[in-house]
Amino acid sequence: MKTLIIKLGALGDVVRTTVLLQELSGDIFWLTKENAKDILSSKMINRLFFIERKKDLEDLKNIDFDLILSLDEEREVLEILNSLNKKNIIGVFLNGQNNIEYTKESSYWYDMSLISKLGKKKADEIKEQNKKSVPQILIEMIGKRFSGQEYSLDVKPRDGKGTIGLIDISTSLWPNKAWSHYKDLAKLLESDGYSVVFLGMRNNLREHIEDINKCELIVCGDTLGMHIALALKKKVVAIFNCTSPEEIYDYGRMAKVISPLYKKYFYKKELSKEAVEAVKVNEVYTAVKKLLNKQTILNP
């Protein structure tokens, strides 16, 4: 059995797609971008192929795939998909008229996406009503039962006792993921005797992963760092100002702080001062303290 996963971005989405690895048998290959190599280090992946490398794209054409999981919506990527040898596709593809379509197995996810065949208005309505996490949706897409399958980075979690990491950056398409009160939160936590570190992006992703791994708990928005922290089995307090908290599976170690203006700014692309200030610092502080005192059960 040879399976190819096609998932290039965003990087947080790439991390959460790794839940599929433990449910796939045989040889697993992955087509991605070079900037994702540090988060696709799982030993369950036989080989990474990078879209920037011409030789990799040529090598892909020499493999007969039993299944391709096509999870990227870019036309450039779908044209590559069309050139590959495959028995079955789950996900997005180009039809005979060169239009973007998606398979029945993946319709739950893509019916609420930008390529939804139902139109943007209906897609947004479905997305707001959705109660399934993305890990659950992905696992069910391949016909399996979701039972809390973990992300896979193949990085051993460290203890990080007493250190709290604050990820106060967001490079997302959704600027309202940001939060204005990280410095105020840091002062409160430091007054309690905790070591607080601000975790910005580093020269490479591996260093960012190691920074997060040195912490006991991470406070962040719906970001790449949030997914990395979950993969490293850290406690996480995540602030949701404008994106779906339902799509994030908490693994029993996450506290979700949802903005009172969440519905007003649901996937709005214009930055709003009101949106990034709506969640009060005391609410996040309380969530941090409560989660630090909670005994979490780590899945093996």
C-alpha positions in Angstrom: 0.0 0.0 0.0 1.4 3.4 -1.1 -0.3 6.5 0.1 0.6 10.1 -0.7 -0.6 13.0 1.5 -0.6 16.3 -0.3 -0.6 19.1 2.3 1.5 22.2 1.9 0.1 25.0 4.1 -0.6 26.7 6.3 2.0 25.2 8.7 -0.4 24.8 11.6 -2.7 22.9 9.2 0.2 20.7 8.2 0.9 19.8 11.9 -2.7 18.8 12.6 -2.8 16.7 9.4 -0.2 14.4 11.0 -3.1 12.8 13.0 -3.6 10.7 9.8 -0.3 9.0 10.0 -1.1 6.4 12.6 -4.3 5.3 10.7 -2.5 4.7 7.4 -0.8 1.4 6.6 2.0 0.7 4.2 4.4 3.3 2.8 3.4 6.9 3.5 4.8 9.8 1.3 4.1 13.5 1.7 4.2 16.4 -0.8 4.8 19.7 1.0 6.9 22.8 1.0 10.5 23.0 2.2 9.5 25.3 5.1 7.5 22.4 6.6 10.3 19.9 6.8 10.9 20.4 10.6 7.3 19.6 11.4 7.2 16.5 9.2 10.0 14.6 10.9 7.8 11.6 11.9 9.3 8.2 11.3 6.0 7.1 9.9 6.7 9.1 6.8 8.8 7.2 4.3 9.8 10.2 2.3 9.0 13.9 1.9 8.7 15.5 -1.5 9.1 19.2 -1.8 7.1 21.2 -4.4 10.1 23.5 -4.9 12.3 20.7 -6.1 11.9 19.6 -9.8 13.6 16.3 -9.2 11.1 15.5 -6.4 8.2 16.2 -8.7 9.7 13.9 -11.4 10.3 11.2 -8.8 6.6 11.4 -7.8 5.6 10.5 -11.3 7.5 7.2 -11.0 5.5 5.9 -8.1 2.1 4.1 -8.4 0.0 5.3 -5.5 -2.9 3.3 -4.1 -4.3 6.4 -2.5 -3.7 10.1 -2.7 -5.1 12.3 0.1 -5.3 15.6 -1.7 -5.8 18.3 1.0 -4.6 21.4 -0.7 -6.8 23.7 -2.8 -4.2 25.5 -5.0 -4.6 24.9 -8.7 -0.8 24.6 -9.1 -0.9 21.7 -6.7 -3.9 20.0 -8.3 -2.2 20.1 -11.7 0.7 18.2 -10.2 -1.9 15.7 -8.8 -3.3 15.2 -12.3 0.1 14.1 -13.5 0.5 11.3 -10.9 -0.3 7.6 -11.1 -3.0 6.8 -8.6 -5.8 4.3 -8.0 -7.9 6.4 -5.7 -8.2 10.0 -4.5 -9.8 11.4 -1.4 -10.0 15.2 -1.3 -9.6 17.9 -3.9 -9.0 17.4 -7.6 -9.4 19.0 -11.1 -12.3 17.5 -13.1 -12.4 17.0 -16.9 -13.4 20.6 -17.4 -10.4 21.8 -15.3 -12.6 22.9 -12.5 -11.9 22.3 -8.8 -14.0 19.6 -7.2 -13.8 17.4 -4.1 -14.7 13.8 -3.4 -17.7 12.6 -1.4 -15.5 11.4 1.4 -14.1 14.9 1.9 -17.4 16.8 1.5 -17.9 17.4 5.2 -14.8 19.5 5.3 -14.9 21.2 1.9 -18.6 22.0 2.0 -17.6 24.7 4.5 -14.4 25.8 2.7 -13.6 28.5 0.2 -14.1 26.0 -2.6 -17.5 24.9 -1.4 -19.9 23.8 -4.1 -22.7 25.3 -1.9 -21.4 28.9 -2.2 -19.7 31.1 0.3 -22.8 32.1 2.3 -23.9 28.6 2.9 -20.3 27.4 3.6 -19.9 30.1 6.2 -23.1 29.1 7.9 -22.1 25.4 8.0 -18.6 26.4 9.4 -20.2 28.4 12.2 -22.5 25.5 13.1 -19.8 22.8 12.9 -19.1 20.9 16.1 -16.4 18.5 14.9 -12.7 19.1 15.3 -10.4 19.0 12.3 -8.6 15.9 13.6 -12.0 14.1 13.8 -12.9 15.3 10.3 -9.6 14.1 8.8 -9.8 10.7 10.5 -13.4 10.2 9.4 -12.5 11.3 5.9 -10.4 8.1 5.5 -13.2 6.0 6.9 -11.7 5.5 10.4 -13.2 6.3 13.9 -11.8 9.2 15.8 -10.5 8.3 19.2 -8.3 11.2 20.1 -5.4 10.3 17.7 -2.5 12.6 18.5 -0.4 14.8 16.2 3.0 13.3 15.3 6.2 15.4 15.4 8.5 12.6 16.7 9.9 15.1 19.2 10.2 13.9 22.8 8.2 16.3 25.1 10.3 17.9 27.9 9.0 18.8 31.3 9.4 22.6 31.4 8.0 22.8 34.9 7.2 26.3 36.0 7.9 28.0 32.7 5.1 29.6 30.8 5.5 30.6 27.1 3.5 33.4 25.6 3.3 33.3 21.8 2.3 36.9 21.1 2.7 36.8 17.3 0.4 35.8 14.5 1.3 35.6 10.8 -2.2 34.4 9.9 -4.5 35.6 7.2 -6.8 36.4 10.1 -5.2 39.4 11.9 -7.8 39.3 14.7 -6.2 36.1 16.0 -3.8 38.5 17.8 -4.4 39.5 21.5 -3.4 42.8 23.1 -2.8 41.9 26.7 0.2 39.5 26.7 2.4 41.9 28.6 -0.2 42.5 31.3 -0.6 38.7 31.6 3.2 38.3 32.0 3.3 40.7 34.9 0.5 38.8 36.7 2.2 35.4 36.2 5.7 36.7 37.2 4.2 38.1 40.4 3.1 34.5 41.2 6.7 33.3 40.7 6.5 31.8 37.3 9.2 32.1 34.7 7.5 33.8 31.6 9.1 33.8 28.2 7.9 35.4 25.0 8.2 33.0 22.1 8.6 34.8 18.8 9.6 33.1 15.5 13.2 32.0 15.3 15.7 31.5 12.4 14.2 28.1 11.7 11.1 26.1 12.8 13.2 23.6 14.7 14.3 26.3 17.2 10.7 27.4 17.6 9.7 23.8 18.4 12.5 23.6 21.0 11.4 26.9 22.6 7.9 25.6 23.1 9.2 22.3 24.4 11.0 24.1 27.2 7.7 25.3 28.7 5.1 23.7 30.9 2.2 25.7 29.5 1.7 27.9 26.4 -0.7 30.9 26.0 -1.4 31.8 22.4 -4.0 32.4 19.8 -5.1 29.9 17.1 -1.6 29.7 15.7 1.1 27.3 14.5 2.6 27.4 18.0 -0.7 26.2 19.4 -0.6 23.1 17.2 3.1 22.5 18.0 2.3 22.8 21.7 -0.5 20.2 21.5 1.8 17.9 19.6 4.4 18.3 22.4 1.7 17.5 24.9 1.9 20.8 26.6 -0.9 22.5 28.5 -2.3 25.2 26.3 -4.5 28.2 27.0 -5.8 29.3 23.5 -7.6 32.6 22.8 -10.2 32.5 20.1 -11.1 35.9 18.8 -12.3 35.1 15.3 -11.7 31.5 14.3 -13.5 28.3 15.2 -12.7 26.8 18.7 -14.8 23.8 17.7 -12.2 22.8 15.0 -9.5 22.4 17.6 -9.4 19.2 19.6 -8.3 19.9 23.2 -6.8 16.4 24.0 -7.8 17.1 27.6 -5.0 19.6 28.1 -6.3 22.8 26.6 -8.4 25.6 28.0 -10.2 27.6 25.3 -10.9 31.3 26.0 -13.5 32.5 23.6 -14.0 36.1 22.9 -17.5 37.6 23.7 -17.2 39.2 20.2 -16.2 35.9 18.5 -19.3 35.7 16.3 -19.1 39.3 15.2 -15.5 38.8 13.9 -15.9 35.2 12.7 -13.2 34.9 10.0 -13.2 38.6 9.3 -10.0 39.6 7.5 -9.9 43.3 8.6 -8.0 44.0 11.8 -10.1 45.4 14.6 -8.8 47.0 17.8 -12.1 45.9 19.4 -11.6 42.3 18.4 -8.1 41.9 19.7 -8.9 43.7 23.0 -12.2 42.0 23.8 -10.8 39.1 26.0 -9.9 40.5 29.4 -6.5 39.6 30.9 -8.1 38.3 34.2 -10.0 35.7 32.2 -6.9 34.3 30.6 -5.0 34.5 33.9 -7.7 32.5 35.6 -7.6 29.9 32.8 -3.8 29.6 33.1 -4.0 29.1 36.9 -6.8 26.6 36.7 -5.0 24.5 34.0 -1.7 24.6 35.8 -3.4 23.0 38.8 -5.2 20.4 36.7 -3.8 16.9 36.3 -3.9 16.1 32.6 -4.0 12.6 31.1 -1.5 12.2 28.3 -2.3 9.8 25.6 0.6 7.5 24.8 
